[in-house]
């Protein structure tokens, strides 16, 4: 049995959607999981937009000690909130205002502002777009490769093998979910980043990562890395149909 909370998490098994499930598992917190059917655009329904006006997953609702509702609708803010409120003994965090705290925030923001957006565009243009735009593919896949190179160089200097200090943090959690999806994003191999590769699979040995990555449903991305480009392109085209539908709906609003 885990630690009881009033948390309800609305999510699905995407790289951003799995960030809070892994952290919740690492902290041993109980929560109510509400899976969101993205292909059916459940995240655009009026009831969900009251929780997240941006119409994206994940979203998290909790209560403070006075019973006031707390709503979070960005994965990065969820990670910071969860460690601030529920990791008082700093299992996966550092004390506020310590050098390690701010370094963790640096790498979390680096993922939110760099790896996620660049790799997300890479997987769209490499796999999902109805037409192949070589400039866009080259732009986003190469930028993703550059960011992985930055991470690889940083991890090469890490004595612990973690992104910050001597323990796993939200920086590792945020980055792991995206790196696990490297091939779907157009990178043919992770072998050119040996320190990232080692880090990826060492974290997978942690029970929290294993539990959290499979919480909304079986984790797919490591298995997708075993497929050929032709097979990945076929899956991307199939997913692209509902993306095009969603784009059309957004344009009409």
C-alpha positions as CSV (number, residue, x, y, z in Angstrom):
1,X,0.0,0.0,0.0
2,X,1.3,3.4,-0.9
3,X,0.8,6.8,0.8
4,X,-2.8,8.0,0.4
5,X,-3.4,11.3,-1.3
6,X,-6.4,13.1,-2.9
7,X,-4.7,13.3,-6.3
8,X,-6.6,12.6,-9.5
9,X,-4.3,12.3,-12.6
10,X,-5.7,12.6,-16.1
11,X,-3.2,11.2,-18.5
12,X,-2.2,8.7,-21.2
13,X,1.0,6.9,-22.1
14,X,2.8,9.6,-24.0
15,X,6.2,11.0,-23.1
16,X,4.7,13.9,-21.2
17,X,1.8,11.9,-19.9
18,X,4.2,9.4,-18.2
19,X,6.2,12.0,-16.3
20,X,3.8,12.2,-13.3
21,X,3.0,8.5,-13.2
22,X,6.7,7.7,-12.8
23,X,7.2,10.3,-10.1
24,X,4.1,9.2,-8.3
25,X,5.5,5.6,-8.3
26,X,8.9,6.7,-7.2
27,X,7.4,8.5,-4.2
28,X,5.0,5.7,-3.4
29,X,1.9,7.8,-3.7
30,X,-1.6,6.4,-4.2
31,X,-3.7,8.4,-6.7
32,X,-6.8,8.0,-8.9
33,X,-5.9,7.5,-12.5
34,X,-8.3,8.7,-15.1
35,X,-7.1,7.6,-18.6
36,X,-7.8,10.0,-21.4
37,X,-8.8,8.7,-24.8
38,X,-6.7,11.0,-27.0
39,X,-7.7,9.5,-30.4
40,X,-11.3,10.3,-29.5
41,X,-10.3,13.8,-28.5
42,X,-11.5,13.4,-25.0
43,X,-9.0,16.1,-24.0
44,X,-11.1,18.6,-25.9
45,X,-14.3,17.9,-24.2
46,X,-15.8,20.7,-22.1
47,X,-15.5,18.9,-18.8
48,X,-11.7,18.4,-19.4
49,X,-11.2,22.0,-20.6
50,X,-12.4,23.1,-17.2
51,X,-9.4,21.3,-15.8
52,X,-6.9,22.2,-18.5
53,X,-8.0,25.0,-20.8
54,X,-5.1,24.1,-23.2
55,X,-6.8,20.8,-24.0
56,X,-3.7,18.6,-23.5
57,X,-2.6,15.9,-21.2
58,X,-1.5,15.4,-18.4
59,X,-3.6,17.3,-15.9
60,X,-3.6,16.8,-12.1
61,X,-6.0,17.8,-9.4
62,X,-5.2,17.7,-5.7
63,X,-6.3,19.4,-2.5
64,X,-4.2,21.3,0.0
65,X,-4.4,20.9,3.8
66,X,-7.4,23.3,3.9
67,X,-9.4,21.4,1.3
68,X,-8.7,23.9,-1.5
69,X,-8.5,22.5,-4.9
70,X,-5.1,22.7,-6.7
71,X,-5.1,22.2,-10.5
72,X,-2.0,21.7,-12.6
73,X,-2.0,21.3,-16.3
74,X,1.7,21.3,-17.4
75,X,3.8,18.2,-16.8
76,X,6.8,20.3,-15.5
77,X,4.7,22.1,-12.9
78,X,3.3,18.8,-11.8
79,X,6.8,17.4,-11.2
80,X,7.8,20.5,-9.2
81,X,4.6,20.5,-7.2
82,X,4.8,16.8,-6.3
83,X,8.3,17.0,-4.9
84,X,7.6,20.2,-3.1
85,X,4.6,18.8,-1.4
86,X,5.3,15.1,-1.0
87,X,9.1,14.7,-1.0
88,X,9.9,16.3,2.3
89,X,12.8,13.9,2.9
90,X,14.2,14.6,-0.5
91,X,14.2,11.0,-1.9
92,X,14.1,12.4,-5.5
93,X,14.8,16.1,-4.9
94,X,17.1,18.6,-3.2
95,X,16.3,21.2,-0.6
96,X,14.9,24.4,-2.1
97,X,17.5,27.0,-3.0
98,X,20.4,24.6,-2.9
99,X,22.8,24.6,-5.9
100,X,21.4,21.1,-6.8
101,X,17.9,22.4,-6.6
102,X,18.5,25.0,-9.2
103,X,20.6,22.6,-11.4
104,X,17.6,20.3,-11.4
105,X,15.3,23.2,-12.5
106,X,17.8,24.0,-15.3
107,X,17.6,20.5,-16.7
108,X,13.9,20.3,-16.3
109,X,13.4,23.5,-18.2
110,X,15.9,22.3,-20.8
111,X,13.7,19.3,-21.4
112,X,10.5,21.4,-21.4
113,X,11.8,24.1,-23.7
114,X,14.2,22.0,-25.9
115,X,14.0,18.2,-26.0
116,X,10.2,17.9,-25.8
117,X,9.3,20.5,-28.4
118,X,12.1,19.6,-30.8
119,X,11.7,15.8,-30.5
120,X,7.9,16.2,-30.7
121,X,8.2,18.1,-34.0
122,X,10.7,15.5,-35.2
123,X,8.3,12.6,-34.6
124,X,5.5,14.5,-36.3
125,X,7.4,15.3,-39.5
126,X,9.4,12.1,-39.6
127,X,6.4,9.7,-38.9
128,X,3.0,11.4,-38.9
129,X,2.9,14.2,-41.4
130,X,0.9,13.3,-44.5
131,X,3.7,14.6,-46.7
132,X,7.4,14.3,-46.3
133,X,9.1,17.7,-45.8
134,X,12.8,17.0,-45.9
135,X,13.8,20.4,-44.5
136,X,11.5,20.0,-41.5
137,X,12.7,16.5,-40.9
138,X,16.3,17.5,-41.1
139,X,15.8,20.6,-38.9
140,X,14.0,18.8,-36.0
141,X,15.8,15.4,-36.1
142,X,19.2,17.1,-36.2
143,X,18.3,19.4,-33.4
144,X,17.1,16.4,-31.4
145,X,20.5,14.8,-32.1
146,X,22.3,17.9,-30.9
147,X,20.3,18.0,-27.7
148,X,21.1,14.3,-27.1
149,X,24.8,15.1,-27.6
150,X,24.5,17.8,-24.9
151,X,23.0,15.3,-22.5
152,X,25.5,12.7,-23.4
153,X,28.4,15.1,-22.7
154,X,26.8,16.0,-19.4
155,X,26.2,12.4,-18.3
156,X,29.8,11.6,-19.2
157,X,30.9,13.8,-16.3
158,X,28.3,12.5,-13.8
159,X,29.9,10.3,-11.1
160,X,26.5,8.9,-10.1
161,X,25.1,8.4,-13.6
162,X,22.2,10.7,-12.8
163,X,21.5,14.1,-14.4
164,X,22.0,16.0,-11.1
165,X,24.0,15.1,-8.1
166,X,23.8,11.7,-6.4
167,X,20.1,10.8,-6.9
168,X,17.4,10.5,-9.5
169,X,15.4,13.7,-9.8
170,X,12.6,15.1,-11.9
171,X,15.2,16.0,-14.5
172,X,15.9,12.3,-15.1
173,X,12.1,11.5,-15.1
174,X,11.3,14.3,-17.5
175,X,14.1,13.3,-19.9
176,X,13.7,9.6,-19.7
177,X,10.3,9.5,-21.3
178,X,11.4,11.4,-24.4
179,X,14.7,9.5,-24.8
180,X,12.9,6.2,-24.6
181,X,11.0,7.3,-27.8
182,X,14.2,8.1,-29.7
183,X,13.6,6.0,-32.8
184,X,10.0,7.1,-33.3
185,X,11.5,10.6,-33.5
186,X,13.7,9.8,-36.5
187,X,17.0,8.9,-34.7
188,X,18.1,5.6,-36.2
189,X,20.1,4.5,-33.2
190,X,21.1,5.6,-29.7
191,X,24.5,4.0,-29.9
192,X,26.2,7.3,-30.8
193,X,25.2,8.5,-27.3
194,X,26.7,5.8,-25.0
195,X,26.2,7.7,-21.8
196,X,22.6,8.4,-22.6
197,X,22.1,4.8,-23.6
198,X,23.5,3.5,-20.3
199,X,21.5,6.1,-18.3
200,X,18.3,5.1,-20.2
201,X,18.5,1.4,-19.2
202,X,19.9,1.9,-15.7
203,X,16.9,4.0,-14.8
204,X,14.7,1.2,-16.2
205,X,15.9,-1.0,-13.4
206,X,14.2,1.2,-10.8
207,X,10.8,-0.2,-9.7
208,X,9.3,3.3,-9.9
209,X,10.2,3.7,-13.5
210,X,8.9,0.2,-14.4
211,X,5.6,0.8,-12.5
212,X,5.1,4.3,-13.7
213,X,5.8,3.8,-17.4
214,X,3.2,1.1,-17.5
215,X,0.6,2.8,-15.3
216,X,-1.8,4.1,-18.0
217,X,-1.3,1.0,-20.1
218,X,1.7,-1.1,-21.4
219,X,4.6,1.2,-22.3
220,X,5.1,1.2,-26.1
221,X,8.2,3.2,-26.9
222,X,11.0,0.8,-26.1
223,X,9.2,-1.8,-28.2
224,X,8.8,0.7,-31.1
225,X,12.6,1.2,-31.1
226,X,12.9,-2.4,-32.3
227,X,10.8,-1.8,-35.4
228,X,12.0,-0.8,-38.9
229,X,11.6,2.6,-40.3
230,X,8.9,1.3,-42.6
231,X,7.0,-0.2,-39.7
232,X,7.3,3.0,-37.7
233,X,6.2,5.1,-40.7
234,X,3.1,2.9,-41.1
235,X,2.2,3.4,-37.4
236,X,2.9,7.1,-37.7
237,X,0.6,7.5,-40.7
238,X,-2.2,5.7,-38.8
239,X,-1.8,8.1,-35.9
240,X,-1.6,11.0,-38.2
241,X,-5.2,10.6,-39.2
242,X,-6.5,11.7,-35.8
243,X,-3.9,14.4,-35.6
244,X,-5.2,15.9,-38.8
245,X,-8.7,15.7,-37.4
246,X,-7.6,17.4,-34.3
247,X,-5.9,20.2,-36.2
248,X,-9.1,20.7,-38.2
249,X,-11.1,21.0,-35.1
250,X,-8.7,23.4,-33.5
251,X,-8.8,25.6,-36.6
252,X,-12.6,25.7,-36.5
253,X,-12.9,26.9,-32.9
